[in-house]
Amino acid sequence: MVLRQWPLCQKKEDGSLCFSPNDSRANEVVLGNEKVCLLKQMKILGLIFDSKLNWYYQTVNAIENANKAKQALRIISKFFSTQEMVKLSTALFYSRLYYGAKVWLSSALSVTLKKKLWQASSKMLKIYLSKGWQGQFSFKTLHKISGRAAPEMWSNYSAACGMYNVITMCVPEDTFVNFTENFLNSERSQGLQFTRSYRIKIGFNCWSNSLQKISFSLKNYSMQDSNVVFKVKCKKLFISDELLKF
């Protein structure tokens, strides 16, 4: 079923969510003999899926939930060292900010929404990095000092780790099938190369399409590493090395 022409509906007891690039004028659809109300958004396992898959509501909700923890962390920050605040912010703030990020923090997310994530993360870092430092820091400087991954870095790291799991375990099966269409294997090229497939009409919301942004970043022989070694290499490549460029 082509999403551009016919909405793909996911049934729910109180309604159905239709994924379409355009706003649907219909208020309900007929599934079999039953009329089902159309929804603009739907929460599934804590993630908010919207009808256009632009992830606006999910991003805003993640920031709001994380900011609730930030207010508490601001109050108690004077009782803890910087190292302790790093652990507390990771457990209480960033776990909420990037919850389910492997699904929604991709190339499909707009620049504006990624900037909102930058701002939210930077405001958290200012709470405990301002101790003993003079002047104002830019968003990049704050993340470099703390060693904290920026939204795009976290997205690339997650994509690479997901790719490793799919290749080594070949699951889930439908994701592996989509992946094989996007993977360009060449003996003359030492770098892993990915392209974009237009078979599934959801753009970069298709996980295998999002791998295009890490083309040639990883070497073919890196897939022979263990899971732990591969993650360490990806952390250095997509986070540590990128932070040094700031």
PAMARMI-973331 format. One record per residue (C-alpha): residue in three letters; x, y, z. Coordinates in steps of 0.001 Angstrom, whole numbers, plus 500000, padded with zeros to 6 digits. Example, Ala and Ser with C-alpha at 12.3 -4.5 7.8 and 13.67 -1.06 7.14 Angstrom:
! PAMARMI-973331
{rec "Ala", {512300, 495500, 507800}};
{rec "Ser", {513670, 498940, 507140}};
This chain:
! PAMARMI-973331
{rec "Met", {500000, 500000, 500000}};
{rec "Val", {501468, 503361, 498948}};
{rec "Leu", {501365, 505882, 501749}};
{rec "Arg", {501131, 508867, 499411}};
{rec "Gln", {497883, 507644, 497941}};
{rec "Trp", {496221, 505551, 500632}};
{rec "Pro", {496788, 506089, 504347}};
{rec "Leu", {498127, 503136, 506294}};
{rec "Cys", {495941, 502700, 509370}};
{rec "Gln", {496901, 501132, 512642}};
{rec "Lys", {493767, 500107, 514452}};
{rec "Lys", {493190, 500954, 518078}};
{rec "Glu", {490159, 500537, 520325}};
{rec "Asp", {489354, 504256, 520463}};
{rec "Gly", {490573, 505232, 517028}};
{rec "Ser", {493114, 504750, 514284}};
{rec "Leu", {496217, 506651, 513237}};
{rec "Cys", {496713, 507270, 509525}};
{rec "Phe", {500216, 507980, 508278}};
{rec "Ser", {500125, 510405, 505381}};
{rec "Pro", {502294, 513335, 504181}};
{rec "Asn", {499161, 515479, 504011}};
{rec "Asp", {496420, 516240, 506501}};
{rec "Ser", {493488, 513898, 506042}};
{rec "Arg", {490131, 515653, 505738}};
{rec "Ala", {488225, 512547, 506713}};
{rec "Asn", {487265, 512118, 510358}};
{rec "Glu", {486835, 508380, 510120}};
{rec "Val", {487618, 505384, 507941}};
{rec "Val", {485804, 502099, 507355}};
{rec "Leu", {487668, 498940, 508316}};
{rec "Gly", {485546, 495983, 507260}};
{rec "Asn", {482061, 496819, 508532}};
{rec "Glu", {483298, 499064, 511326}};
{rec "Lys", {483773, 502844, 511268}};
{rec "Val", {486913, 503922, 513088}};
{rec "Cys", {487703, 507472, 514202}};
{rec "Leu", {490955, 508960, 512881}};
{rec "Leu", {493482, 510362, 515328}};
{rec "Lys", {496202, 512947, 514775}};
{rec "Gln", {498565, 511249, 517188}};
{rec "Met", {498862, 508068, 519210}};
{rec "Lys", {501094, 507048, 522129}};
{rec "Ile", {502639, 503598, 521873}};
{rec "Leu", {505014, 502373, 524581}};
{rec "Gly", {505654, 505945, 525645}};
{rec "Leu", {506408, 507250, 522132}};
{rec "Ile", {504039, 509664, 520392}};
{rec "Phe", {503479, 508795, 516732}};
{rec "Asp", {501911, 511613, 514688}};
{rec "Ser", {500061, 511286, 511396}};
{rec "Lys", {502880, 512908, 509378}};
{rec "Leu", {505715, 511122, 511185}};
{rec "Asn", {507573, 514384, 511738}};
{rec "Trp", {507953, 513589, 515473}};
{rec "Tyr", {507102, 517103, 516660}};
{rec "Tyr", {504868, 515963, 519531}};
{rec "Gln", {507336, 513267, 520575}};
{rec "Thr", {510250, 515713, 520666}};
{rec "Val", {508333, 518334, 522638}};
{rec "Asn", {507032, 515694, 525051}};
{rec "Ala", {510528, 514281, 525607}};
{rec "Ile", {511903, 517746, 526366}};
{rec "Glu", {509056, 518532, 528775}};
{rec "Asn", {509529, 515250, 530661}};
{rec "Ala", {513288, 515784, 530868}};
{rec "Asn", {512860, 519373, 532078}};
{rec "Lys", {510777, 518166, 535020}};
{rec "Ala", {513803, 516245, 536221}};
{rec "Lys", {516072, 519191, 535429}};
{rec "Gln", {514267, 521434, 537911}};
{rec "Ala", {514889, 518932, 540694}};
{rec "Leu", {518522, 518488, 539644}};
{rec "Arg", {519017, 522254, 539720}};
{rec "Ile", {517897, 522376, 543354}};
{rec "Ile", {520141, 519554, 544548}};
{rec "Ser", {523164, 520403, 542363}};
{rec "Lys", {524866, 522386, 545170}};
{rec "Phe", {525067, 519222, 547288}};
{rec "Phe", {526851, 517111, 544667}};
{rec "Ser", {530156, 517238, 542806}};
{rec "Thr", {530363, 517671, 539049}};
{rec "Gln", {531122, 513960, 538569}};
{rec "Glu", {528091, 513001, 540630}};
{rec "Met", {525886, 515416, 538706}};
{rec "Val", {527016, 513844, 535451}};
{rec "Lys", {525718, 510467, 536646}};
{rec "Leu", {522500, 511946, 538026}};
{rec "Ser", {521749, 513877, 534833}};
{rec "Thr", {522394, 510769, 532733}};
{rec "Ala", {520019, 508675, 534827}};
{rec "Leu", {517257, 511224, 535375}};
{rec "Phe", {517451, 513772, 532541}};
{rec "Tyr", {519013, 512209, 529444}};
{rec "Ser", {517203, 508902, 529917}};
{rec "Arg", {513976, 510870, 529411}};
{rec "Leu", {515250, 513223, 526724}};
{rec "Tyr", {516455, 510386, 524481}};
{rec "Tyr", {513923, 507713, 525409}};
{rec "Gly", {513190, 505659, 522296}};
{rec "Ala", {515577, 507862, 520293}};
{rec "Lys", {516486, 504960, 517986}};
{rec "Val", {512979, 505300, 516570}};
{rec "Trp", {512479, 509062, 516270}};
{rec "Leu", {515918, 510742, 516402}};
{rec "Ser", {516891, 510235, 512777}};
{rec "Ser", {517498, 512189, 509586}};
{rec "Ala", {513729, 512616, 509349}};
{rec "Leu", {513788, 514997, 512331}};
{rec "Ser", {513788, 518649, 511262}};
{rec "Val", {516644, 521049, 512002}};
{rec "Thr", {514325, 523084, 514232}};
{rec "Leu", {513488, 520103, 516441}};
{rec "Lys", {517134, 519071, 516674}};
{rec "Lys", {517945, 522605, 517783}};
{rec "Lys", {515354, 522278, 520556}};
{rec "Leu", {517147, 519136, 521745}};
{rec "Trp", {520456, 521022, 521644}};
{rec "Gln", {518967, 523770, 523796}};
{rec "Ala", {517452, 521379, 526317}};
{rec "Ser", {520708, 519445, 526677}};
{rec "Ser", {522795, 522618, 526979}};
{rec "Lys", {520583, 524077, 529718}};
{rec "Met", {521064, 520891, 531703}};
{rec "Leu", {524838, 521049, 531288}};
{rec "Lys", {524939, 524683, 532392}};
{rec "Ile", {523586, 523725, 535807}};
{rec "Tyr", {526738, 521919, 536894}};
{rec "Leu", {529395, 522991, 534374}};
{rec "Ser", {529091, 526659, 535345}};
{rec "Lys", {530780, 525897, 538670}};
{rec "Gly", {534270, 527384, 538674}};
{rec "Trp", {533995, 528628, 535106}};
{rec "Gln", {533745, 532214, 533982}};
{rec "Gly", {531739, 533567, 531080}};
{rec "Gln", {529133, 532048, 528830}};
{rec "Phe", {529566, 528849, 526874}};
{rec "Ser", {528185, 528014, 523457}};
{rec "Phe", {526159, 524841, 523014}};
{rec "Lys", {529146, 523154, 521358}};
{rec "Thr", {531571, 524157, 524104}};
{rec "Leu", {529271, 522819, 526810}};
{rec "His", {529031, 519428, 525136}};
{rec "Lys", {532760, 519320, 524423}};
{rec "Ile", {533715, 520070, 528037}};
{rec "Ser", {531289, 517492, 529396}};
{rec "Gly", {531984, 514860, 526730}};
{rec "Arg", {528235, 514680, 526161}};
{rec "Ala", {527035, 513600, 522728}};
{rec "Ala", {525054, 516151, 520742}};
{rec "Pro", {521725, 514967, 519256}};
{rec "Glu", {523170, 514253, 515799}};
{rec "Met", {526115, 512342, 517276}};
{rec "Trp", {523797, 510195, 519365}};
{rec "Ser", {521676, 509553, 516281}};
{rec "Asn", {524679, 508373, 514226}};
{rec "Tyr", {525991, 506203, 517053}};
{rec "Ser", {522594, 504544, 517536}};
{rec "Ala", {522224, 503941, 513800}};
{rec "Ala", {525627, 502246, 513615}};
{rec "Cys", {524965, 500022, 516643}};
{rec "Gly", {521560, 499088, 515219}};
{rec "Met", {523187, 498198, 511900}};
{rec "Tyr", {525644, 495868, 513658}};
{rec "Asn", {522838, 494058, 515477}};
{rec "Val", {520810, 493605, 512294}};
{rec "Ile", {523793, 492277, 510315}};
{rec "Thr", {525062, 489878, 512980}};
{rec "Met", {521665, 488538, 514056}};
{rec "Cys", {519630, 489098, 510849}};
{rec "Val", {516634, 490173, 512950}};
{rec "Pro", {514040, 491523, 512812}};
{rec "Glu", {513540, 489813, 509469}};
{rec "Asp", {511667, 492619, 507676}};
{rec "Thr", {514303, 495150, 508763}};
{rec "Phe", {517075, 492855, 507506}};
{rec "Val", {515335, 492524, 504130}};
{rec "Asn", {515042, 496311, 503801}};
{rec "Phe", {518654, 496685, 504880}};
{rec "Thr", {519963, 494396, 502122}};
{rec "Glu", {518414, 496707, 499525}};
{rec "Asn", {520241, 499717, 500954}};
{rec "Phe", {523633, 498064, 501495}};
{rec "Leu", {526139, 498435, 498650}};
{rec "Asn", {528909, 495867, 499084}};
{rec "Ser", {532059, 496393, 497053}};
{rec "Glu", {535373, 494539, 497372}};
{rec "Arg", {537251, 497607, 496114}};
{rec "Ser", {535762, 499844, 498799}};
{rec "Gln", {536929, 499394, 502384}};
{rec "Gly", {534123, 501562, 503755}};
{rec "Leu", {530571, 500414, 504348}};
{rec "Gln", {528299, 502190, 501871}};
{rec "Phe", {524556, 502678, 502120}};
{rec "Thr", {522014, 504170, 499783}};
{rec "Arg", {518355, 505137, 500002}};
{rec "Ser", {515516, 502907, 498861}};
{rec "Tyr", {512252, 504372, 497614}};
{rec "Arg", {510342, 501104, 497897}};
{rec "Ile", {508960, 502119, 501304}};
{rec "Lys", {507334, 505549, 501110}};
{rec "Ile", {508290, 506882, 504529}};
{rec "Gly", {511643, 508439, 503642}};
{rec "Phe", {514221, 508569, 506423}};
{rec "Asn", {511698, 507170, 508901}};
{rec "Cys", {512659, 503850, 507344}};
{rec "Trp", {515615, 502767, 509505}};
{rec "Ser", {517650, 501367, 506609}};
{rec "Asn", {517339, 504682, 504733}};
{rec "Ser", {518743, 506571, 507707}};
{rec "Leu", {522008, 504622, 507410}};
{rec "Gln", {522931, 506747, 504390}};
{rec "Lys", {524324, 509406, 506764}};
{rec "Ile", {527032, 507039, 508064}};
{rec "Ser", {528195, 505820, 504646}};
{rec "Phe", {531980, 505221, 504462}};
{rec "Ser", {532361, 506053, 508164}};
{rec "Leu", {532832, 502395, 509126}};
{rec "Lys", {535223, 499896, 507573}};
{rec "Asn", {534197, 496490, 506248}};
{rec "Tyr", {536500, 494633, 508634}};
{rec "Ser", {534892, 496343, 511654}};
{rec "Met", {531942, 493968, 511329}};
{rec "Gln", {534239, 491157, 512508}};
{rec "Asp", {534651, 492819, 515903}};
{rec "Ser", {532733, 491725, 518972}};
{rec "Asn", {529696, 493752, 520019}};
{rec "Val", {531603, 495484, 522836}};
{rec "Val", {534604, 496384, 520670}};
{rec "Phe", {532348, 497646, 517891}};
{rec "Lys", {530458, 499953, 520287}};
{rec "Val", {533728, 501358, 521651}};
{rec "Lys", {534915, 502118, 518124}};
{rec "Cys", {531589, 503756, 517240}};
{rec "Lys", {531665, 505875, 520389}};
{rec "Lys", {535099, 507170, 519450}};
{rec "Leu", {534202, 507685, 515796}};
{rec "Phe", {530787, 509316, 516127}};
{rec "Ile", {531081, 511024, 519520}};
{rec "Ser", {534605, 511532, 520896}};
{rec "Asp", {536241, 512448, 517590}};
{rec "Glu", {533345, 514707, 516626}};
{rec "Leu", {533495, 516539, 519962}};
{rec "Leu", {537192, 517285, 519354}};
{rec "Lys", {536180, 519146, 516172}};
{rec "Phe", {534082, 521631, 518185}};
